[in-house]
Amino acid sequence: MIKWVSFAVQTRTDEDFTLLAKLLEALGFGKGELEQYPDLQLQSFTPSGSILEIVNRKTSRSHPDLELMISDPDTAADVVKKLGLTILDDHSGPEPKQTLRSFRISLPGGTTVSVTGVRTTVVAERANAGIVGSFNAKGKRFAIVVSRFNAFITERLLAGAIDGLARCGGADDVQIVRVPGAFEIPSAARTLAETEKYDAIICLGCLLRGDTAHYDVIVNEVTRGIGQSAQETGVPHAFGVLTCDTLEQAIDRAGLKMGNKGFEAALAAVEMANLKTAVAGRRSSVVGKGGLRSQVSGLRKASTSQKPANKRKPSF
């Protein structure tokens, strides 16, 4: 199954590439790493929400190189003007009473961008708003604290965590720290967090219930210590410590029928690391999948009902 997909937009000149990158960043897209190759350069961006559409064109007219459907066209128009770009074909006009706004931008090199959006009220935006962390580990640094005790299980959790980070794009730096047992995990995790070198800490261990109260004491202390370290340092800690009654239960959670809790802990760490970044620097709300889908549907209906017959309709 496909786990992720990348969409590519091609610009016509170097100048258009620079201007389009500035525009997307100003509109609130998350900017990734600039990649340089002998025959091309590539700048990645992460939208807050996305929908893949297949379009069968039935007209021979020209179409824009990039089509954006957004939640706030008025702010987008202000951003375009601040960048010194010219707005063309502003069909619905700037009046707030009109639901739909659609305009076109032509960059100096000939790259064209179409922007369409439905004006929403503050109440409606708050109802659908939410901030989430993406599953992109690229550019992030992680530390994995893993217990040697019950290594038969913890090594499988470690392998799952590394696999999880790799499937999220691969972290730039992963530091593996081994400790004697689960009881030592909180101390090591806090030491790593206090260095401020890591975006998240992944804690991996395995505790099996025995015949005495030792199990309950250790479980409580490990859980409390990891949670306290995360709260006091501000660095996300992912909990991947198994607390099982039997070895069979642990095996099931280390790669068999219950999945791999190390893998799940890695995904949680990636999401929380990105969530922390999003909360700190977010300039616009994230639209959930359901809200985004209904918003796109509303764009289509509004565009067909409000556009004058002699005006260019948004192409989607």
Secondary structure, 3 states (H helix, E strand, C coil): CCCCCCCCCCCCCHHHHHHHHHHHHHCCCEEEEEEEECCEEEEEEECCCCCCCCCCCCCCCCCCCEEEEECCHHHHHHHHHHCCCCEECCCCCCCCCCCEEEEEEECCCCCEEEEEEECCCHHHHHHHEECCCCCCCCCCEEEEEEECCCHHHHHHHHHHHHHHHHHCCCCCEEEEEEECCHHHHHHHHHHHHHCCCCCEEEEEEEEECCCCCHHHHHHHHHHHHHHHHHHHHCCCEEEEEEEECCHHHHHHCEEECCEEHHHHHHHHHHHHHHHHHHHHHCCCCEECHHHHHHHHHHHHHHHHHHCCCCCCCCCC
